């Protein structure tokens, strides 16, 4: 089932920590942290390597003693979950003790960390939140309507528009599952537009698999996609199942996806962007 994300009088978080990593020892991700507003208690905080994550090399872990907080690392998402319940002060102390470590020796990009007081993933490069919602068999139109019915800390939701490489990594490689995003060529075959959010109407791809992105727009189709196969055609964008082709890439599907629940092309959910 879809789920609504709402918050009343949400807590605020402020952090600093712009630092250089020398690679010699685990490094704290923040130099200062403050959580305010709300009722003074939290159930969970998520700390994620939101940009520049290298799976298998990078890791976050909780150092020190924090009796009311447990830590769990997800290698697939690049995310450390700090679970309470605990006071703001206890979570602040724990976040100060979160350490970053890597076996990577040749850095090709900066690492950006997000600290989230809700389940959505925050991407510093866009200032947006992203949330994967599992909903087996949901159609593209149902996903679009469900996304637009949601809010997160007062922000309006919409079916995600993936316009940068950083967004593609966070929503495709570092998410819980695959699902619908806001692209379609239903109005004009081969002219792929974003149909949701601030980018509504923006063309990001022209043609089939051998097509191209206009004016430097971003697209991340899987090998051989989009291909518009089948009697009814395929007019809606979907993040590909990880068992097929390029991890986190896109394919085109009919509005219902593949009906067979055992197929990797059967819809598993959707990505909401706030």
PyMOL commands that set and color helices and strands:
alter all, ss='L'
color gray80, all
select helices_A, chain A and resi 88-96+140-148+165-173+214-216
alter helices_A, ss='H'
color red, helices_A
select strands_A, chain A and resi 12-16+27-28+32-36+41-51+58-62+70-74+79-87+98-102+112-116+121-123+128-134+151-152+155-156+158-159+180-184+191-194+203-206+236-239+250-253+269-273
alter strands_A, ss='S'
color yellow, strands_A
deselect
rebuild
show_as cartoon
